[in-house]
Amino acid sequence: MTFSEAAAFKMPWGQHRGLALDKIAEKDEGLKYLGWLHNEGIKDPRVRPAVAAYLSDPTIARELERVRIKRWRSDHA
């Protein structure tokens, strides 16, 4: 799956049902959610490859790391 396909992939269930991954990731909380899905090893064969392809983009990966560091700092302030 290409990054463009992954970015346009619409979540088939849950709180973000019907939203494209790119739209979910616009907010820090949404990007953290996608990272959580990836780390939890989501088993849905529709979602897993889309989330993996989306998060493997270097720009998205850097943004997710920024969000995680921001969260860690706020938790340890």
PDB file of N, H, CA, C and O in Angstrom:
ATOM      1  N   MET A   1       0.850  -1.178   0.000  1.00  0.00           N
ATOM      2  CA  MET A   1       0.000   0.000   0.000  1.00  0.00           C
ATOM      3  C   MET A   1       0.892   1.236   0.000  1.00  0.00           C
ATOM      4  O   MET A   1       1.866   1.309   0.750  1.00  0.00           O
ATOM      5  N   THR A   2       0.556   2.199  -0.840  1.00  0.00           N
ATOM      6  H   THR A   2      -0.235   2.140  -1.449  1.00  0.00           H
ATOM      7  CA  THR A   2       1.331   3.435  -0.898  1.00  0.00           C
ATOM      8  C   THR A   2       0.920   4.365   0.245  1.00  0.00           C
ATOM      9  O   THR A   2      -0.113   4.172   0.885  1.00  0.00           O
ATOM     10  N   PHE A   3       1.752   5.375   0.482  1.00  0.00           N
ATOM     11  H   PHE A   3       2.592   5.532  -0.038  1.00  0.00           H
ATOM     12  CA  PHE A   3       1.421   6.350   1.514  1.00  0.00           C
ATOM     13  C   PHE A   3       0.110   7.068   1.168  1.00  0.00           C
ATOM     14  O   PHE A   3      -0.729   7.285   2.043  1.00  0.00           O
ATOM     15  N   SER A   4      -0.062   7.429  -0.083  1.00  0.00           N
ATOM     16  H   SER A   4       0.619   7.253  -0.794  1.00  0.00           H
ATOM     17  CA  SER A   4      -1.288   8.134  -0.495  1.00  0.00           C
ATOM     18  C   SER A   4      -2.525   7.277  -0.256  1.00  0.00           C
ATOM     19  O   SER A   4      -3.550   7.778   0.207  1.00  0.00           O
ATOM     20  N   GLU A   5      -2.436   6.004  -0.567  1.00  0.00           N
ATOM     21  H   GLU A   5      -1.604   5.597  -0.943  1.00  0.00           H
ATOM     22  CA  GLU A   5      -3.552   5.100  -0.317  1.00  0.00           C
ATOM     23  C   GLU A   5      -3.827   4.982   1.179  1.00  0.00           C
ATOM     24  O   GLU A   5      -4.980   4.988   1.611  1.00  0.00           O
ATOM     25  N   ALA A   6      -2.760   4.876   1.961  1.00  0.00           N
ATOM     26  H   ALA A   6      -1.824   4.872   1.610  1.00  0.00           H
ATOM     27  CA  ALA A   6      -2.911   4.769   3.413  1.00  0.00           C
ATOM     28  C   ALA A   6      -3.509   6.048   3.998  1.00  0.00           C
ATOM     29  O   ALA A   6      -4.378   5.982   4.867  1.00  0.00           O
ATOM     30  N   ALA A   7      -3.055   7.197   3.534  1.00  0.00           N
ATOM     31  H   ALA A   7      -2.349   7.250   2.827  1.00  0.00           H
ATOM     32  CA  ALA A   7      -3.558   8.476   4.038  1.00  0.00           C
ATOM     33  C   ALA A   7      -5.053   8.624   3.763  1.00  0.00           C
ATOM     34  O   ALA A   7      -5.777   9.222   4.560  1.00  0.00           O
ATOM     35  N   ALA A   8      -5.514   8.083   2.639  1.00  0.00           N
ATOM     36  H   ALA A   8      -4.926   7.597   1.991  1.00  0.00           H
ATOM     37  CA  ALA A   8      -6.925   8.187   2.259  1.00  0.00           C
ATOM     38  C   ALA A   8      -7.786   7.058   2.836  1.00  0.00           C
ATOM     39  O   ALA A   8      -9.013   7.103   2.740  1.00  0.00           O
ATOM     40  N   PHE A   9      -7.148   6.048   3.433  1.00  0.00           N
ATOM     41  H   PHE A   9      -6.152   6.011   3.511  1.00  0.00           H
ATOM     42  CA  PHE A   9      -7.886   4.909   3.977  1.00  0.00           C
ATOM     43  C   PHE A   9      -8.827   5.382   5.074  1.00  0.00           C
ATOM     44  O   PHE A   9      -8.423   6.128   5.966  1.00  0.00           O
ATOM     45  N   LYS A  10     -10.083   4.950   5.009  1.00  0.00           N
ATOM     46  H   LYS A  10     -10.411   4.344   4.284  1.00  0.00           H
ATOM     47  CA  LYS A  10     -11.082   5.356   6.009  1.00  0.00           C
ATOM     48  C   LYS A  10     -11.241   4.264   7.064  1.00  0.00           C
ATOM     49  O   LYS A  10     -11.450   3.091   6.756  1.00  0.00           O
ATOM     50  N   MET A  11     -11.136   4.689   8.301  1.00  0.00           N
ATOM     51  H   MET A  11     -10.966   5.642   8.551  1.00  0.00           H
ATOM     52  CA  MET A  11     -11.266   3.769   9.422  1.00  0.00           C
ATOM     53  C   MET A  11     -12.653   3.117   9.384  1.00  0.00           C
ATOM     54  O   MET A  11     -13.665   3.817   9.345  1.00  0.00           O
ATOM     55  N   PRO A  12     -12.701   1.779   9.396  1.00  0.00           N
ATOM     56  CA  PRO A  12     -13.988   1.102   9.251  1.00  0.00           C
ATOM     57  C   PRO A  12     -14.785   0.940  10.545  1.00  0.00           C
ATOM     58  O   PRO A  12     -15.930   0.489  10.498  1.00  0.00           O
ATOM     59  N   TRP A  13     -14.219   1.292  11.689  1.00  0.00           N
ATOM     60  H   TRP A  13     -13.289   1.658  11.728  1.00  0.00           H
ATOM     61  CA  TRP A  13     -14.904   1.087  12.961  1.00  0.00           C
ATOM     62  C   TRP A  13     -14.375   2.053  14.013  1.00  0.00           C
ATOM     63  O   TRP A  13     -13.397   2.768  13.793  1.00  0.00           O
ATOM     64  N   GLY A  14     -15.037   2.054  15.145  1.00  0.00           N
ATOM     65  H   GLY A  14     -15.832   1.473  15.324  1.00  0.00           H
ATOM     66  CA  GLY A  14     -14.581   2.844  16.297  1.00  0.00           C
ATOM     67  C   GLY A  14     -14.965   4.313  16.239  1.00  0.00           C
ATOM     68  O   GLY A  14     -15.759   4.747  15.404  1.00  0.00           O
ATOM     69  N   GLN A  15     -14.382   5.045  17.144  1.00  0.00           N
ATOM     70  H   GLN A  15     -13.737   4.693  17.822  1.00  0.00           H
ATOM     71  CA  GLN A  15     -14.656   6.471  17.298  1.00  0.00           C
ATOM     72  C   GLN A  15     -14.360   7.260  16.022  1.00  0.00           C
ATOM     73  O   GLN A  15     -15.011   8.269  15.748  1.00  0.00           O
ATOM     74  N   HIS A  16     -13.387   6.803  15.251  1.00  0.00           N
ATOM     75  H   HIS A  16     -12.859   5.984  15.473  1.00  0.00           H
ATOM     76  CA  HIS A  16     -12.975   7.516  14.033  1.00  0.00           C
ATOM     77  C   HIS A  16     -13.566   6.898  12.761  1.00  0.00           C
ATOM     78  O   HIS A  16     -13.080   7.153  11.659  1.00  0.00           O
ATOM     79  N   ARG A  17     -14.584   6.112  12.916  1.00  0.00           N
ATOM     80  H   ARG A  17     -14.979   5.905  13.811  1.00  0.00           H
ATOM     81  CA  ARG A  17     -15.208   5.434  11.778  1.00  0.00           C
ATOM     82  C   ARG A  17     -15.538   6.434  10.663  1.00  0.00           C
ATOM     83  O   ARG A  17     -16.156   7.472  10.900  1.00  0.00           O
ATOM     84  N   GLY A  18     -15.113   6.095   9.452  1.00  0.00           N
ATOM     85  H   GLY A  18     -14.611   5.252   9.260  1.00  0.00           H
ATOM     86  CA  GLY A  18     -15.396   6.927   8.288  1.00  0.00           C
ATOM     87  C   GLY A  18     -14.392   8.025   8.026  1.00  0.00           C
ATOM     88  O   GLY A  18     -14.454   8.682   6.987  1.00  0.00           O
ATOM     89  N   LEU A  19     -13.458   8.242   8.954  1.00  0.00           N
ATOM     90  H   LEU A  19     -13.407   7.708   9.798  1.00  0.00           H
ATOM     91  CA  LEU A  19     -12.438   9.279   8.765  1.00  0.00           C
ATOM     92  C   LEU A  19     -11.188   8.687   8.133  1.00  0.00           C
ATOM     93  O   LEU A  19     -10.783   7.572   8.460  1.00  0.00           O
ATOM     94  N   ALA A  20     -10.585   9.440   7.229  1.00  0.00           N
ATOM     95  H   ALA A  20     -10.914  10.346   6.963  1.00  0.00           H
ATOM     96  CA  ALA A  20      -9.319   9.027   6.621  1.00  0.00           C
ATOM     97  C   ALA A  20      -8.203   9.134   7.664  1.00  0.00           C
ATOM     98  O   ALA A  20      -8.256   9.973   8.563  1.00  0.00           O
ATOM     99  N   LEU A  21      -7.201   8.277   7.529  1.00  0.00           N
ATOM    100  H   LEU A  21      -7.158   7.596   6.799  1.00  0.00           H
ATOM    101  CA  LEU A  21      -6.077   8.310   8.480  1.00  0.00           C
ATOM    102  C   LEU A  21      -5.450   9.698   8.539  1.00  0.00           C
ATOM    103  O   LEU A  21      -5.084  10.174   9.614  1.00  0.00           O
ATOM    104  N   ASP A  22      -5.326  10.347   7.383  1.00  0.00           N
ATOM    105  H   ASP A  22      -5.623   9.961   6.510  1.00  0.00           H
ATOM    106  CA  ASP A  22      -4.751  11.692   7.347  1.00  0.00           C
ATOM    107  C   ASP A  22      -5.575  12.667   8.189  1.00  0.00           C
ATOM    108  O   ASP A  22      -5.017  13.550   8.839  1.00  0.00           O
ATOM    109  N   LYS A  23      -6.873  12.514   8.178  1.00  0.00           N
ATOM    110  H   LYS A  23      -7.326  11.796   7.650  1.00  0.00           H
ATOM    111  CA  LYS A  23      -7.757  13.392   8.965  1.00  0.00           C
ATOM    112  C   LYS A  23      -7.623  13.074  10.457  1.00  0.00           C
ATOM    113  O   LYS A  23      -7.579  13.983  11.285  1.00  0.00           O
ATOM    114  N   ILE A  24      -7.558  11.791  10.796  1.00  0.00           N
ATOM    115  H   ILE A  24      -7.594  11.052  10.123  1.00  0.00           H
ATOM    116  CA  ILE A  24      -7.390  11.385  12.195  1.00  0.00           C
ATOM    117  C   ILE A  24      -6.098  11.966  12.756  1.00  0.00           C
ATOM    118  O   ILE A  24      -6.063  12.439  13.892  1.00  0.00           O
ATOM    119  N   ALA A  25      -5.038  11.927  11.954  1.00  0.00           N
ATOM    120  H   ALA A  25      -5.066  11.543  11.032  1.00  0.00           H
ATOM    121  CA  ALA A  25      -3.713  12.349  12.413  1.00  0.00           C
ATOM    122  C   ALA A  25      -3.529  13.863  12.465  1.00  0.00           C
ATOM    123  O   ALA A  25      -2.470  14.334  12.879  1.00  0.00           O
ATOM    124  N   GLU A  26      -4.524  14.625  12.059  1.00  0.00           N
ATOM    125  H   GLU A  26      -5.385  14.242  11.722  1.00  0.00           H
ATOM    126  CA  GLU A  26      -4.393  16.084  12.114  1.00  0.00           C
ATOM    127  C   GLU A  26      -4.221  16.588  13.539  1.00  0.00           C
ATOM    128  O   GLU A  26      -3.579  17.613  13.768  1.00  0.00           O
ATOM    129  N   LYS A  27      -4.794  15.866  14.495  1.00  0.00           N
ATOM    130  H   LYS A  27      -5.315  15.034  14.309  1.00  0.00           H
ATOM    131  CA  LYS A  27      -4.675  16.248  15.909  1.00  0.00           C
ATOM    132  C   LYS A  27      -3.703  15.303  16.600  1.00  0.00           C
ATOM    133  O   LYS A  27      -3.607  14.129  16.244  1.00  0.00           O
ATOM    134  N   ASP A  28      -2.990  15.817  17.582  1.00  0.00           N
ATOM    135  H   ASP A  28      -3.069  16.771  17.872  1.00  0.00           H
ATOM    136  CA  ASP A  28      -2.022  14.995  18.317  1.00  0.00           C
ATOM    137  C   ASP A  28      -2.660  13.729  18.876  1.00  0.00           C
ATOM    138  O   ASP A  28      -2.069  12.651  18.813  1.00  0.00           O
ATOM    139  N   GLU A  29      -3.870  13.860  19.424  1.00  0.00           N
ATOM    140  H   GLU A  29      -4.350  14.736  19.475  1.00  0.00           H
ATOM    141  CA  GLU A  29      -4.546  12.704  20.009  1.00  0.00           C
ATOM    142  C   GLU A  29      -4.816  11.636  18.959  1.00  0.00           C
ATOM    143  O   GLU A  29      -4.678  10.444  19.232  1.00  0.00           O
ATOM    144  N   GLY A  30      -5.196  12.056  17.775  1.00  0.00           N
ATOM    145  H   GLY A  30      -5.308  13.024  17.553  1.00  0.00           H
ATOM    146  CA  GLY A  30      -5.447  11.108  16.692  1.00  0.00           C
ATOM    147  C   GLY A  30      -4.185  10.404  16.238  1.00  0.00           C
ATOM    148  O   GLY A  30      -4.191   9.200  15.979  1.00  0.00           O
ATOM    149  N   LEU A  31      -3.099  11.162  16.142  1.00  0.00           N
ATOM    150  H   LEU A  31      -3.094  12.140  16.352  1.00  0.00           H
ATOM    151  CA  LEU A  31      -1.824  10.568  15.755  1.00  0.00           C
ATOM    152  C   LEU A  31      -1.358   9.578  16.820  1.00  0.00           C
ATOM    153  O   LEU A  31      -0.843   8.509  16.493  1.00  0.00           O
ATOM    154  N   LYS A  32      -1.538   9.935  18.101  1.00  0.00           N
ATOM    155  H   LYS A  32      -1.956  10.803  18.366  1.00  0.00           H
ATOM    156  CA  LYS A  32      -1.195   8.997  19.181  1.00  0.00           C
ATOM    157  C   LYS A  32      -2.045   7.742  19.089  1.00  0.00           C
ATOM    158  O   LYS A  32      -1.552   6.644  19.349  1.00  0.00           O
ATOM    159  N   TYR A  33      -3.305   7.885  18.725  1.00  0.00           N
ATOM    160  H   TYR A  33      -3.705   8.776  18.514  1.00  0.00           H
ATOM    161  CA  TYR A  33      -4.197   6.738  18.568  1.00  0.00           C
ATOM    162  C   TYR A  33      -3.685   5.809  17.467  1.00  0.00           C
ATOM    163  O   TYR A  33      -3.679   4.591  17.639  1.00  0.00           O
ATOM    164  N   LEU A  34      -3.259   6.371  16.349  1.00  0.00           N
ATOM    165  H   LEU A  34      -3.264   7.361  16.209  1.00  0.00           H
ATOM    166  CA  LEU A  34      -2.722   5.539  15.267  1.00  0.00           C
ATOM    167  C   LEU A  34      -1.449   4.833  15.723  1.00  0.00           C
ATOM    168  O   LEU A  34      -1.242   3.664  15.397  1.00  0.00           O
ATOM    169  N   GLY A  35      -0.598   5.527  16.469  1.00  0.00           N
ATOM    170  H   GLY A  35      -0.767   6.476  16.734  1.00  0.00           H
ATOM    171  CA  GLY A  35       0.589   4.894  17.023  1.00  0.00           C
ATOM    172  C   GLY A  35       0.236   3.773  17.974  1.00  0.00           C
ATOM    173  O   GLY A  35       0.886   2.728  17.976  1.00  0.00           O
ATOM    174  N   TRP A  36      -0.791   3.982  18.786  1.00  0.00           N
ATOM    175  H   TRP A  36      -1.319   4.831  18.785  1.00  0.00           H
ATOM    176  CA  TRP A  36      -1.237   2.948  19.715  1.00  0.00           C
ATOM    177  C   TRP A  36      -1.744   1.733  18.952  1.00  0.00           C
ATOM    178  O   TRP A  36      -1.403   0.600  19.295  1.00  0.00           O
ATOM    179  N   LEU A  37      -2.556   1.955  17.920  1.00  0.00           N
ATOM    180  H   LEU A  37      -2.832   2.874  17.642  1.00  0.00           H
ATOM    181  CA  LEU A  37      -3.046   0.836  17.108  1.00  0.00           C
ATOM    182  C   LEU A  37      -1.878   0.021  16.551  1.00  0.00           C
ATOM    183  O   LEU A  37      -1.880  -1.209  16.587  1.00  0.00           O
ATOM    184  N   HIS A  38      -0.902   0.729  16.046  1.00  0.00           N
ATOM    185  H   HIS A  38      -0.901   1.728  16.016  1.00  0.00           H
ATOM    186  CA  HIS A  38       0.260   0.056  15.451  1.00  0.00           C
ATOM    187  C   HIS A  38       1.035  -0.727  16.506  1.00  0.00           C
ATOM    188  O   HIS A  38       1.427  -1.868  16.265  1.00  0.00           O
ATOM    189  N   ASN A  39       1.254  -0.133  17.653  1.00  0.00           N
ATOM    190  H   ASN A  39       0.935   0.794  17.848  1.00  0.00           H
ATOM    191  CA  ASN A  39       2.018  -0.792  18.725  1.00  0.00           C
ATOM    192  C   ASN A  39       1.276  -1.975  19.327  1.00  0.00           C
ATOM    193  O   ASN A  39       1.895  -2.939  19.777  1.00  0.00           O
ATOM    194  N   GLU A  40      -0.048  -1.902  19.336  1.00  0.00           N
ATOM    195  H   GLU A  40      -0.551  -1.118  18.971  1.00  0.00           H
ATOM    196  CA  GLU A  40      -0.845  -2.997  19.897  1.00  0.00           C
ATOM    197  C   GLU A  40      -0.970  -4.169  18.926  1.00  0.00           C
ATOM    198  O   GLU A  40      -1.537  -5.207  19.266  1.00  0.00           O
ATOM    199  N   GLY A  41      -0.442  -3.998  17.728  1.00  0.00           N
ATOM    200  H   GLY A  41       0.019  -3.155  17.452  1.00  0.00           H
ATOM    201  CA  GLY A  41      -0.495  -5.075  16.750  1.00  0.00           C
ATOM    202  C   GLY A  41      -1.913  -5.362  16.287  1.00  0.00           C
ATOM    203  O   GLY A  41      -2.349  -6.513  16.271  1.00  0.00           O
ATOM    204  N   ILE A  42      -2.630  -4.308  15.910  1.00  0.00           N
ATOM    205  H   ILE A  42      -2.276  -3.373  15.923  1.00  0.00           H
ATOM    206  CA  ILE A  42      -4.016  -4.452  15.478  1.00  0.00           C
ATOM    207  C   ILE A  42      -4.128  -5.583  14.460  1.00  0.00           C
ATOM    208  O   ILE A  42      -3.336  -5.660  13.521  1.00  0.00           O
ATOM    209  N   LYS A  43      -5.089  -6.438  14.645  1.00  0.00           N
ATOM    210  H   LYS A  43      -5.732  -6.376  15.408  1.00  0.00           H
ATOM    211  CA  LYS A  43      -5.196  -7.636  13.829  1.00  0.00           C
ATOM    212  C   LYS A  43      -6.124  -7.499  12.631  1.00  0.00           C
ATOM    213  O   LYS A  43      -6.118  -8.361  11.752  1.00  0.00           O
ATOM    214  N   ASP A  44      -6.912  -6.448  12.575  1.00  0.00           N
ATOM    215  H   ASP A  44      -6.916  -5.748  13.289  1.00  0.00           H
ATOM    216  CA  ASP A  44      -7.838  -6.262  11.462  1.00  0.00           C
ATOM    217  C   ASP A  44      -7.036  -6.162  10.160  1.00  0.00           C
ATOM    218  O   ASP A  44      -6.242  -5.236   9.996  1.00  0.00           O
ATOM    219  N   PRO A  45      -7.237  -7.099   9.241  1.00  0.00           N
ATOM    220  CA  PRO A  45      -6.431  -7.116   8.014  1.00  0.00           C
ATOM    221  C   PRO A  45      -6.709  -5.943   7.081  1.00  0.00           C
ATOM    222  O   PRO A  45      -5.949  -5.719   6.138  1.00  0.00           O
ATOM    223  N   ARG A  46      -7.771  -5.198   7.319  1.00  0.00           N
ATOM    224  H   ARG A  46      -8.389  -5.380   8.085  1.00  0.00           H
ATOM    225  CA  ARG A  46      -8.030  -4.001   6.520  1.00  0.00           C
ATOM    226  C   ARG A  46      -7.236  -2.824   7.073  1.00  0.00           C
ATOM    227  O   ARG A  46      -6.739  -1.989   6.317  1.00  0.00           O
ATOM    228  N   VAL A  47      -7.122  -2.764   8.392  1.00  0.00           N
ATOM    229  H   VAL A  47      -7.525  -3.442   9.006  1.00  0.00           H
ATOM    230  CA  VAL A  47      -6.548  -1.599   9.057  1.00  0.00           C
ATOM    231  C   VAL A  47      -5.031  -1.708   9.214  1.00  0.00           C
ATOM    232  O   VAL A  47      -4.314  -0.729   9.007  1.00  0.00           O
ATOM    233  N   ARG A  48      -4.545  -2.878   9.573  1.00  0.00           N
ATOM    234  H   ARG A  48      -5.127  -3.674   9.741  1.00  0.00           H
ATOM    235  CA  ARG A  48      -3.123  -3.072   9.876  1.00  0.00           C
ATOM    236  C   ARG A  48      -2.199  -2.546   8.777  1.00  0.00           C
ATOM    237  O   ARG A  48      -1.306  -1.756   9.082  1.00  0.00           O
ATOM    238  N   PRO A  49      -2.370  -2.949   7.502  1.00  0.00           N
ATOM    239  CA  PRO A  49      -1.436  -2.462   6.481  1.00  0.00           C
ATOM    240  C   PRO A  49      -1.553  -0.958   6.223  1.00  0.00           C
ATOM    241  O   PRO A  49      -0.564  -0.306   5.891  1.00  0.00           O
ATOM    242  N   ALA A  50      -2.747  -0.416   6.373  1.00  0.00           N
ATOM    243  H   ALA A  50      -3.551  -0.946   6.642  1.00  0.00           H
ATOM    244  CA  ALA A  50      -2.928   1.021   6.150  1.00  0.00           C
ATOM    245  C   ALA A  50      -2.214   1.832   7.229  1.00  0.00           C
ATOM    246  O   ALA A  50      -1.512   2.796   6.924  1.00  0.00           O
ATOM    247  N   VAL A  51      -2.394   1.439   8.484  1.00  0.00           N
ATOM    248  H   VAL A  51      -2.965   0.656   8.731  1.00  0.00           H
ATOM    249  CA  VAL A  51      -1.738   2.160   9.587  1.00  0.00           C
ATOM    250  C   VAL A  51      -0.220   2.017   9.482  1.00  0.00           C
ATOM    251  O   VAL A  51       0.511   2.988   9.677  1.00  0.00           O
ATOM    252  N   ALA A  52       0.249   0.820   9.179  1.00  0.00           N
ATOM    253  H   ALA A  52      -0.345   0.031   9.021  1.00  0.00           H
ATOM    254  CA  ALA A  52       1.700   0.598   9.053  1.00  0.00           C
ATOM    255  C   ALA A  52       2.287   1.454   7.929  1.00  0.00           C
ATOM    256  O   ALA A  52       3.339   2.071   8.103  1.00  0.00           O
ATOM    257  N   ALA A  53       1.620   1.493   6.791  1.00  0.00           N
ATOM    258  H   ALA A  53       0.766   0.992   6.649  1.00  0.00           H
ATOM    259  CA  ALA A  53       2.119   2.292   5.663  1.00  0.00           C
ATOM    260  C   ALA A  53       2.097   3.777   5.998  1.00  0.00           C
ATOM    261  O   ALA A  53       3.024   4.509   5.650  1.00  0.00           O
ATOM    262  N   TYR A  54       1.056   4.218   6.664  1.00  0.00           N
ATOM    263  H   TYR A  54       0.304   3.624   6.947  1.00  0.00           H
ATOM    264  CA  TYR A  54       0.941   5.636   7.018  1.00  0.00           C
ATOM    265  C   TYR A  54       2.046   6.043   7.982  1.00  0.00           C
ATOM    266  O   TYR A  54       2.710   7.061   7.784  1.00  0.00           O
ATOM    267  N   LEU A  55       2.238   5.247   9.022  1.00  0.00           N
ATOM    268  H   LEU A  55       1.699   4.420   9.183  1.00  0.00           H
ATOM    269  CA  LEU A  55       3.233   5.599  10.044  1.00  0.00           C
ATOM    270  C   LEU A  55       4.664   5.381   9.582  1.00  0.00           C
ATOM    271  O   LEU A  55       5.594   5.876  10.220  1.00  0.00           O
ATOM    272  N   SER A  56       4.864   4.652   8.490  1.00  0.00           N
ATOM    273  H   SER A  56       4.109   4.250   7.972  1.00  0.00           H
ATOM    274  CA  SER A  56       6.223   4.425   8.005  1.00  0.00           C
ATOM    275  C   SER A  56       6.762   5.613   7.204  1.00  0.00           C
ATOM    276  O   SER A  56       7.954   5.672   6.904  1.00  0.00           O
ATOM    277  N   ASP A  57       5.890   6.547   6.863  1.00  0.00           N
ATOM    278  H   ASP A  57       4.921   6.499   7.107  1.00  0.00           H
ATOM    279  CA  ASP A  57       6.350   7.755   6.181  1.00  0.00           C
ATOM    280  C   ASP A  57       7.257   8.542   7.132  1.00  0.00           C
ATOM    281  O   ASP A  57       6.874   8.788   8.276  1.00  0.00           O
ATOM    282  N   PRO A  58       8.448   8.939   6.682  1.00  0.00           N
ATOM    283  CA  PRO A  58       9.388   9.625   7.588  1.00  0.00           C
ATOM    284  C   PRO A  58       8.824  10.880   8.249  1.00  0.00           C
ATOM    285  O   PRO A  58       9.098  11.133   9.422  1.00  0.00           O
ATOM    286  N   THR A  59       8.054  11.656   7.526  1.00  0.00           N
ATOM    287  H   THR A  59       7.831  11.450   6.573  1.00  0.00           H
ATOM    288  CA  THR A  59       7.490  12.878   8.109  1.00  0.00           C
ATOM    289  C   THR A  59       6.483  12.540   9.197  1.00  0.00           C
ATOM    290  O   THR A  59       6.479  13.171  10.254  1.00  0.00           O
ATOM    291  N   ILE A  60       5.640  11.565   8.954  1.00  0.00           N
ATOM    292  H   ILE A  60       5.643  11.052   8.096  1.00  0.00           H
ATOM    293  CA  ILE A  60       4.645  11.153   9.948  1.00  0.00           C
ATOM    294  C   ILE A  60       5.338  10.540  11.157  1.00  0.00           C
ATOM    295  O   ILE A  60       4.955  10.808  12.296  1.00  0.00           O
ATOM    296  N   ALA A  61       6.355   9.720  10.915  1.00  0.00           N
ATOM    297  H   ALA A  61       6.666   9.503   9.989  1.00  0.00           H
ATOM    298  CA  ALA A  61       7.098   9.089  12.013  1.00  0.00           C
ATOM    299  C   ALA A  61       7.742  10.148  12.910  1.00  0.00           C
ATOM    300  O   ALA A  61       7.724  10.015  14.133  1.00  0.00           O
ATOM    301  N   ARG A  62       8.306  11.189  12.313  1.00  0.00           N
ATOM    302  H   ARG A  62       8.320  11.297  11.319  1.00  0.00           H
ATOM    303  CA  ARG A  62       8.910  12.278  13.110  1.00  0.00           C
ATOM    304  C   ARG A  62       7.844  13.012  13.922  1.00  0.00           C
ATOM    305  O   ARG A  62       8.067  13.361  15.081  1.00  0.00           O
ATOM    306  N   GLU A  63       6.700  13.240  13.311  1.00  0.00           N
ATOM    307  H   GLU A  63       6.519  12.956  12.369  1.00  0.00           H
ATOM    308  CA  GLU A  63       5.619  13.935  14.007  1.00  0.00           C
ATOM    309  C   GLU A  63       5.114  13.094  15.182  1.00  0.00           C
ATOM    310  O   GLU A  63       4.855  13.631  16.259  1.00  0.00           O
ATOM    311  N   LEU A  64       4.976  11.798  14.985  1.00  0.00           N
ATOM    312  H   LEU A  64       5.186  11.362  14.110  1.00  0.00           H
ATOM    313  CA  LEU A  64       4.547  10.919  16.068  1.00  0.00           C
ATOM    314  C   LEU A  64       5.574  10.943  17.200  1.00  0.00           C
ATOM    315  O   LEU A  64       5.197  10.976  18.371  1.00  0.00           O
ATOM    316  N   GLU A  65       6.835  10.926  16.873  1.00  0.00           N
ATOM    317  H   GLU A  65       7.141  10.899  15.922  1.00  0.00           H
ATOM    318  CA  GLU A  65       7.881  10.991  17.907  1.00  0.00           C
ATOM    319  C   GLU A  65       7.799  12.316  18.666  1.00  0.00           C
ATOM    320  O   GLU A  65       7.974  12.345  19.884  1.00  0.00           O
ATOM    321  N   ARG A  66       7.535  13.412  17.948  1.00  0.00           N
ATOM    322  H   ARG A  66       7.393  13.388  16.959  1.00  0.00           H
ATOM    323  CA  ARG A  66       7.388  14.718  18.596  1.00  0.00           C
ATOM    324  C   ARG A  66       6.226  14.681  19.588  1.00  0.00           C
ATOM    325  O   ARG A  66       6.345  15.186  20.704  1.00  0.00           O
ATOM    326  N   VAL A  67       5.122  14.093  19.189  1.00  0.00           N
ATOM    327  H   VAL A  67       5.026  13.682  18.282  1.00  0.00           H
ATOM    328  CA  VAL A  67       3.945  13.999  20.049  1.00  0.00           C
ATOM    329  C   VAL A  67       4.257  13.142  21.283  1.00  0.00           C
ATOM    330  O   VAL A  67       3.862  13.488  22.397  1.00  0.00           O
ATOM    331  N   ARG A  68       4.954  12.042  21.085  1.00  0.00           N
ATOM    332  H   ARG A  68       5.274  11.761  20.180  1.00  0.00           H
ATOM    333  CA  ARG A  68       5.306  11.174  22.217  1.00  0.00           C
ATOM    334  C   ARG A  68       6.234  11.880  23.199  1.00  0.00           C
ATOM    335  O   ARG A  68       6.071  11.740  24.411  1.00  0.00           O
ATOM    336  N   ILE A  69       7.199  12.631  22.693  1.00  0.00           N
ATOM    337  H   ILE A  69       7.331  12.744  21.708  1.00  0.00           H
ATOM    338  CA  ILE A  69       8.117  13.377  23.568  1.00  0.00           C
ATOM    339  C   ILE A  69       7.353  14.448  24.331  1.00  0.00           C
ATOM    340  O   ILE A  69       7.564  14.639  25.529  1.00  0.00           O
ATOM    341  N   LYS A  70       6.474  15.140  23.638  1.00  0.00           N
ATOM    342  H   LYS A  70       6.303  14.986  22.665  1.00  0.00           H
ATOM    343  CA  LYS A  70       5.648  16.175  24.285  1.00  0.00           C
ATOM    344  C   LYS A  70       4.833  15.558  25.417  1.00  0.00           C
ATOM    345  O   LYS A  70       4.744  16.129  26.504  1.00  0.00           O
ATOM    346  N   ARG A  71       4.251  14.417  25.169  1.00  0.00           N
ATOM    347  H   ARG A  71       4.323  13.953  24.286  1.00  0.00           H
ATOM    348  CA  ARG A  71       3.454  13.727  26.195  1.00  0.00           C
ATOM    349  C   ARG A  71       4.330  13.306  27.370  1.00  0.00           C
ATOM    350  O   ARG A  71       3.953  13.495  28.526  1.00  0.00           O
ATOM    351  N   TRP A  72       5.497  12.737  27.077  1.00  0.00           N
ATOM    352  H   TRP A  72       5.804  12.583  26.138  1.00  0.00           H
ATOM    353  CA  TRP A  72       6.402  12.290  28.128  1.00  0.00           C
ATOM    354  C   TRP A  72       6.813  13.474  29.005  1.00  0.00           C
ATOM    355  O   TRP A  72       6.838  13.371  30.231  1.00  0.00           O
ATOM    356  N   ARG A  73       7.132  14.588  28.366  1.00  0.00           N
ATOM    357  H   ARG A  73       7.112  14.671  27.370  1.00  0.00           H
ATOM    358  CA  ARG A  73       7.539  15.773  29.135  1.00  0.00           C
ATOM    359  C   ARG A  73       6.408  16.270  30.034  1.00  0.00           C
ATOM    360  O   ARG A  73       6.645  16.658  31.178  1.00  0.00           O
ATOM    361  N   SER A  74       5.189  16.257  29.518  1.00  0.00           N
ATOM    362  H   SER A  74       4.997  15.942  28.589  1.00  0.00           H
ATOM    363  CA  SER A  74       4.078  16.728  30.355  1.00  0.00           C
ATOM    364  C   SER A  74       3.805  15.760  31.506  1.00  0.00           C
ATOM    365  O   SER A  74       3.388  16.179  32.586  1.00  0.00           O
ATOM    366  N   ASP A  75       4.038  14.481  31.279  1.00  0.00           N
ATOM    367  H   ASP A  75       4.377  14.141  30.402  1.00  0.00           H
ATOM    368  CA  ASP A  75       3.844  13.482  32.351  1.00  0.00           C
ATOM    369  C   ASP A  75       4.928  13.547  33.415  1.00  0.00           C
ATOM    370  O   ASP A  75       4.713  13.121  34.549  1.00  0.00           O
ATOM    371  N   HIS A  76       6.107  14.085  33.052  1.00  0.00           N
ATOM    372  H   HIS A  76       6.282  14.432  32.130  1.00  0.00           H
ATOM    373  CA  HIS A  76       7.245  14.089  33.985  1.00  0.00           C
ATOM    374  C   HIS A  76       7.648  15.505  34.407  1.00  0.00           C
ATOM    375  O   HIS A  76       8.762  15.726  34.882  1.00  0.00           O
ATOM    376  N   ALA A  77       6.743  16.446  34.233  1.00  0.00           N
ATOM    377  H   ALA A  77       5.837  16.266  33.847  1.00  0.00           H
ATOM    378  CA  ALA A  77       7.063  17.839  34.607  1.00  0.00           C
ATOM    379  C   ALA A  77       6.856  18.056  36.084  1.00  0.00           C
ATOM    380  O   ALA A  77       7.074  19.160  36.582  1.00  0.00           O
TER     381      ALA A  77
END
